[in-house]
Amino acid sequence: MPLAAALFFFVATGAGLIGLALVDPRAVPPVTGTCAVILTLAALAAVTLR
């Protein structure tokens, strides 16, 4: 079940970035960088709490 949830969020993030690229391509790099920072902090928190 956790793998299915992770896959769903991965696909939803990709679809959101593709939709954003279709609407405003200039906004993709800042949003992608923000997503990377959030994922890095989440992974750090998960490892720390584990």
NORGIPE-V991910 format. One line per field, one symbol per residue. burial: + if it has 16 or more other C-alpha atoms within 10 Angstrom, else -. Layout:
# NORGIPE-V991910
burial=???
This chain:
# NORGIPE-V991910
burial=----------------+----------+----------------------
